[in-house]
Amino acid sequence: MNSDDVIFYSSLLLCVSLANYYKKIDDKRLKRNYGTGLGILVACLICGHSILHTVIMVWGNIVIIKCCDKRYVHQMSLAYTWLYLSYLHWSLQKNCYIIWLHQTLALRLVGLAFEISTYQRLKVDPGMSTIKPNMDNECLSTDPSAGDIISYAFYFTGIHKGPYYRWKVFDDHFNAPFGTLGDCRIITEQKLKKAFACSLGYLLLRLKYSPQMYYERAFYIKYGSDFRFLYNIPQLTMYFLHYQIVMLLCTSVCTEAGFGVYPAKCLPIPGYGPSTRFSLLKLASACSFVAWSIWVGPSIPQIIVSSTLWVYVHLESEYCELYDTTGSMKIPWNIGFSIMRVFCLIYLAPCLIVHDTATVLRYYNSIYWIYHFFLLFLIVAAIVIFKLKDSL
């Protein structure tokens, strides 16, 4: 564990421990200032001198939201924020914790711009409320001030790495009593216990299976391709445990602070899928993987992950059309697809763990890009089967 890890987890535990005191504050303004100040402190601890970039990102969005046409602030905020994120990924930041924090700020700011834009269009065309009824937020009837936007962006709940929450949830936290009425201590304790168990498992695996092996010359000389492939299994397990630890601690901050609490009878409105132009769905599947690879940080390993997952997802759908995967054959096909997904994740594990592109390429050369050749075989087989079916 390096110094960045220590700072990140220490700041997370600090937020969890202070959330209980925060919950007891009665004055709404003091409560908001306390949460915002703690979030800015966390941002300073994690980012160091890079805190300047968070300021530029936030104030750039404030100018867009306050000064530009409200109907188009979403597109402008998205363009500005993503360009700035791309600049940070390419030129400056290699620290994943700083990238996570920048991504959290980006989600909140672009999300707020989207809510403002949608609310403005709802006022012009009330008929839109039948399409997006959950966007008609009375809390956006007045524009958020610059201080409101800063407070929303830097608020300490979820600032480390999600979860994302809308402006309405943020506003309800201060103007509705649900957070103080519910006792979330039991939930927080359960999450902390799970985080401890995951941490223990992670440390035990880390002692035996170090990711440093990917960088060592002996790994490619002393061991065979089968060992190198199977070595990804504990690495993928550790990656999953690490992700679970972070999310459990992040959500523990929210539950301990009573943030986002609503009565159980307040059921969420189901999401609405597309109603027209279904031909664009396949294109939107492709664009989502490209957007994800840019979002997490454009690099060759991330491009390998996104392109491989895109090919596999479409291959699975093609084979569902070629064969009857329902009825009596549903279970065998589900088992086969599950095995393929597991092998895919195991194969892609080095792209998620190793941060050096040359080492990633060296690893895949050492196992002869076996999964990609297998996918190529499945693609050719699908094309042949389609042609045979068409000729019959």
C-alpha positions in Angstrom: 0.0 0.0 0.0 1.6 3.3 -1.1 1.0 6.8 0.2 -1.8 7.5 -2.3 -3.7 4.5 -1.0 -3.2 5.6 2.6 -4.5 9.1 2.0 -7.5 7.8 0.0 -8.7 5.3 2.6 -7.8 7.5 5.5 -10.0 10.3 4.1 -12.8 7.8 3.5 -12.7 6.6 7.1 -12.6 10.2 8.2 -15.8 11.0 6.3 -17.5 7.9 7.8 -16.5 8.8 11.4 -17.5 12.5 11.0 -20.8 11.7 9.3 -22.5 10.8 12.6 -21.6 14.2 14.0 -22.7 15.9 10.8 -26.1 14.2 11.1 -26.7 15.8 14.4 -26.4 19.4 13.1 -29.8 21.1 13.0 -29.1 24.3 11.2 -29.5 23.7 7.5 -27.0 26.3 6.4 -24.4 25.1 8.9 -25.0 21.5 7.9 -24.4 22.3 4.2 -21.3 24.4 4.9 -19.9 21.6 7.1 -20.5 19.0 4.4 -19.0 21.2 1.6 -16.0 22.1 3.7 -15.3 18.4 4.5 -15.6 17.6 0.8 -13.1 20.4 -0.2 -10.7 19.1 2.5 -11.0 15.6 1.0 -10.4 16.9 -2.5 -7.3 18.8 -1.2 -5.9 15.7 0.5 -6.4 13.4 -2.5 -5.5 15.9 -5.3 -2.7 17.9 -3.7 -1.6 20.6 -6.1 -4.0 19.2 -8.7 -6.8 20.8 -6.7 -6.5 23.7 -9.1 -8.0 21.5 -11.9 -11.1 20.8 -9.8 -11.6 24.5 -9.3 -11.3 25.2 -13.0 -13.7 22.4 -13.8 -16.3 23.6 -11.3 -16.0 27.3 -12.1 -16.1 26.6 -15.9 -19.4 24.9 -15.4 -20.7 27.7 -13.1 -20.1 30.2 -15.9 -21.9 27.9 -18.4 -24.9 27.3 -16.2 -25.3 30.9 -15.1 -24.5 32.7 -18.3 -25.6 30.5 -21.2 -28.9 29.7 -22.8 -30.6 27.2 -20.4 -31.9 25.1 -23.2 -28.3 24.2 -24.3 -26.3 24.3 -21.1 -26.3 20.4 -21.0 -24.5 20.1 -24.3 -22.1 22.9 -23.5 -21.3 21.5 -20.0 -20.8 18.1 -21.4 -18.4 19.3 -24.1 -16.4 21.5 -21.7 -16.2 18.9 -19.0 -15.3 16.0 -21.2 -12.6 17.9 -23.1 -11.1 18.9 -19.8 -11.3 15.4 -18.5 -9.6 14.1 -21.7 -6.8 16.7 -21.2 -6.3 15.6 -17.6 -6.2 11.9 -18.6 -3.8 12.4 -21.4 -1.5 15.1 -20.0 -1.5 15.1 -16.3 -3.0 12.5 -14.1 -2.0 8.8 -13.7 -3.3 8.6 -10.1 -6.6 6.6 -10.2 -7.9 8.3 -7.0 -7.5 11.8 -8.5 -9.2 10.6 -11.7 -12.1 9.1 -9.7 -12.6 12.5 -7.9 -12.6 14.4 -11.2 -15.1 12.0 -12.7 -17.4 12.4 -9.7 -17.3 16.2 -10.1 -17.9 15.8 -13.8 -21.0 13.6 -13.3 -22.5 16.0 -10.8 -21.9 19.1 -12.9 -23.1 17.7 -16.2 -26.0 16.1 -14.4 -27.0 19.4 -12.9 -26.8 21.1 -16.3 -28.9 18.4 -17.8 -31.6 18.8 -15.1 -31.6 22.6 -15.6 -31.9 22.2 -19.4 -34.7 19.6 -19.1 -36.6 21.8 -16.6 -36.3 24.8 -19.0 -37.7 22.7 -21.9 -40.5 21.4 -19.7 -41.6 25.0 -19.0 -41.6 25.7 -22.8 -43.3 22.4 -23.7 -45.3 20.9 -20.8 -46.1 17.9 -23.0 -42.6 16.6 -22.2 -43.7 15.8 -18.7 -45.5 12.7 -20.0 -42.1 11.5 -21.4 -39.9 12.4 -18.4 -42.2 12.9 -15.4 -39.4 12.4 -12.9 -37.6 15.5 -14.3 -40.2 18.1 -13.3 -38.4 19.3 -10.2 -39.8 22.3 -8.4 -36.5 22.7 -6.6 -35.1 23.9 -10.0 -37.8 26.6 -10.4 -35.0 29.1 -9.3 -31.5 28.8 -10.7 -28.9 27.4 -8.3 -26.5 30.1 -7.2 -22.7 29.8 -7.7 -22.5 28.8 -4.0 -25.1 26.1 -4.4 -23.2 24.6 -7.4 -19.9 24.6 -5.5 -21.6 23.0 -2.5 -23.3 20.3 -4.7 -20.1 19.6 -6.6 -17.8 19.3 -3.6 -20.2 17.8 -1.1 -18.5 15.1 0.9 -21.0 12.2 0.4 -19.8 10.2 -2.6 -17.0 12.6 -3.6 -14.4 9.8 -3.5 -16.0 7.6 -6.1 -19.8 7.9 -6.5 -22.6 7.1 -6.0 -24.0 9.8 -8.3 -27.1 11.6 -7.0 -29.3 14.2 -8.7 -29.7 17.8 -7.5 -33.2 16.9 -6.2 -31.7 14.3 -3.8 -29.2 16.9 -2.6 -31.9 19.5 -2.1 -34.3 17.0 -0.4 -31.5 16.1 2.1 -31.8 19.6 3.6 -35.5 20.4 3.1 -37.0 17.0 3.9 -36.8 15.3 7.4 -36.2 11.7 6.2 -32.5 11.7 6.8 -32.9 12.5 10.5 -35.9 10.3 11.1 -34.2 7.1 10.0 -31.5 5.3 11.9 -29.0 4.0 9.4 -26.3 2.9 11.9 -27.1 -0.8 11.5 -26.7 -0.6 7.7 -23.5 1.3 8.1 -22.1 -1.3 10.5 -23.0 -4.1 8.1 -21.2 -2.3 5.3 -18.1 -1.7 7.4 -18.1 -5.4 8.4 -18.3 -6.4 4.7 -15.5 -3.9 3.9 -13.3 -5.4 6.6 -13.9 -8.9 5.3 -13.1 -7.8 1.8 -10.0 -6.1 3.0 -8.8 -9.2 4.8 -9.4 -11.3 1.7 -7.6 -8.7 -0.5 -4.5 -8.6 1.8 -4.2 -12.4 2.0 -4.4 -12.7 -1.8 -2.0 -9.8 -2.2 0.6 -11.5 -0.1 0.5 -14.6 -2.3 -0.2 -13.2 -5.7 1.4 -9.8 -6.3 0.6 -7.8 -9.5 4.3 -7.0 -9.7 4.7 -10.4 -11.3 3.5 -9.0 -14.6 6.5 -6.7 -14.7 9.1 -9.4 -14.0 11.1 -11.1 -16.7 11.0 -14.5 -14.9 7.2 -14.5 -15.2 7.5 -14.9 -19.0 10.4 -17.3 -19.0 9.9 -19.6 -16.0 6.2 -20.2 -16.3 4.1 -21.4 -19.2 1.2 -19.7 -21.0 -1.4 -21.7 -19.0 0.1 -20.5 -15.7 0.2 -16.9 -16.9 -3.5 -17.1 -17.9 -4.6 -18.6 -14.7 -2.6 -16.1 -12.7 -5.3 -13.6 -13.8 -7.9 -15.3 -11.6 -6.5 -14.1 -8.2 -5.8 -10.7 -9.8 -9.4 -10.3 -11.0 -10.6 -11.4 -7.5 -8.4 -8.8 -5.9 -9.7 -6.1 -8.4 -13.3 -7.0 -7.4 -12.5 -6.9 -3.7 -10.8 -3.6 -4.0 -13.8 -2.2 -5.9 -16.1 -3.6 -3.2 -14.1 -2.0 -0.4 -14.2 1.4 -2.1 -18.0 1.3 -2.8 -18.9 -0.1 0.6 -16.9 2.7 2.3 -18.3 5.4 0.0 -21.9 4.3 0.6 -21.2 4.0 4.3 -20.6 7.7 4.3 -24.0 8.3 2.7 -25.9 6.0 5.1 -24.2 7.3 8.2 -25.0 10.9 7.1 -28.6 10.0 6.4 -28.1 11.1 2.8 -30.6 10.1 0.2 -33.1 8.5 2.7 -36.7 8.3 1.6 -39.7 6.4 3.0 -40.0 2.8 1.7 -43.4 3.6 0.2 -41.8 6.2 -2.1 -41.2 3.8 -5.0 -38.9 5.0 -7.8 -40.5 5.8 -11.2 -39.4 3.1 -13.6 -37.0 4.2 -16.4 -38.4 4.8 -19.9 -36.8 3.0 -22.8 -36.6 4.3 -26.4 -39.9 4.5 -28.3 -38.7 5.3 -31.8 -35.7 4.8 -34.1 -34.8 1.4 -32.8 -32.2 1.1 -35.5 -29.9 3.4 -33.5 -29.7 1.0 -30.6 -26.9 -1.0 -32.0 -24.9 2.1 -32.8 -25.6 3.3 -29.2 -24.2 0.0 -27.9 -20.9 0.7 -29.8 -20.7 4.4 -28.7 -21.2 3.5 -25.1 -18.1 1.3 -25.0 -16.1 4.1 -26.8 -17.4 6.7 -24.3 -16.5 4.3 -21.4 -12.9 3.9 -22.6 -12.6 7.7 -22.9 -14.2 8.2 -19.4 -11.9 5.9 -17.5 -8.8 7.3 -19.3 -8.0 6.7 -23.0 -5.2 4.1 -23.3 -4.4 1.0 -25.2 -5.4 -1.3 -22.3 -8.8 0.4 -22.0 -9.3 0.2 -25.8 -8.6 -3.5 -25.6 -11.2 -3.9 -22.8 -13.9 -1.9 -24.6 -13.4 -3.4 -28.0 -13.3 -7.0 -26.7 -16.4 -6.5 -24.6 -18.3 -4.9 -27.5 -17.4 -7.8 -29.8 -18.4 -10.4 -27.2 -21.7 -8.8 -26.4 -22.7 -8.7 -30.0 -21.5 -12.2 -30.6 -23.7 -13.5 -27.8 -26.7 -11.7 -29.3 -25.9 -13.2 -32.7 -25.8 -16.7 -31.4 -29.1 -16.1 -29.6 -30.6 -15.4 -33.0 -28.8 -18.4 -34.7 -30.0 -21.0 -32.2 -33.0 -21.5 -29.9 -31.6 -20.4 -26.5 -35.0 -20.7 -24.8 -37.2 -23.5 -23.6 -35.4 -26.8 -22.8 -32.1 -25.4 -24.1 -32.1 -22.3 -22.0 -30.1 -23.7 -19.1 -27.2 -25.2 -21.3 -26.9 -22.0 -23.2 -26.9 -19.9 -20.1 -24.2 -22.1 -18.6 -22.1 -21.7 -21.8 -22.6 -18.0 -22.0 -21.6 -17.7 -18.3 -18.4 -19.7 -18.8 -17.5 -17.5 -21.8 -18.1 -14.3 -19.7 -15.9 -15.6 -16.9 -13.1 -16.4 -19.3 -13.5 -13.0 -21.0 -13.1 -11.2 -17.6 -10.2 -13.4 -16.6 -8.5 -12.7 -20.0 -9.0 -8.9 -19.6 -7.8 -8.7 -16.0 -4.3 -7.4 -16.9 -5.8 -4.4 -18.6 -7.6 -3.5 -15.4 -4.6 -4.0 -13.1 -1.4 -3.3 -15.1 -0.9 0.4 -15.9 2.0 0.1 -18.2 1.0 -0.4 -21.9 4.2 -2.2 -22.9 3.8 -4.7 -20.1 0.1 -5.4 -21.1 1.1 -6.0 -24.7 4.0 -8.2 -23.6 1.6 -10.3 -21.5 -0.9 -10.8 -24.3 2.0 -11.7 -26.7 3.1 -14.3 -24.2 -0.3 -16.1 -24.2 -0.7 -15.5 -28.0 -3.9 -13.4 -27.8 -5.7 -16.7 -27.4 -9.1 -15.3 -26.4 -9.1 -12.8 -29.3 -8.4 -15.7 -31.8 -11.2 -17.6 -30.2 -13.6 -14.7 -30.7 -12.4 -14.5 -34.3 -13.2 -18.1 -34.8 -16.7 -17.6 -33.4 -17.2 -14.6 -35.7 -16.3 -16.6 -38.8 -18.5 -19.5 -37.6 -21.4 -17.2 -37.1 -21.0 -15.7 -40.6 -20.8 -19.2 -42.2 -23.9 -20.4 -40.3 -25.9 -17.3 -41.4 -24.9 -17.9 -45.0 -25.9 -21.6 -44.8 -29.2 -20.7 -43.3 -29.9 -18.1 -46.0 -29.1 -20.6 -48.7 -31.6 -23.2 -47.4 
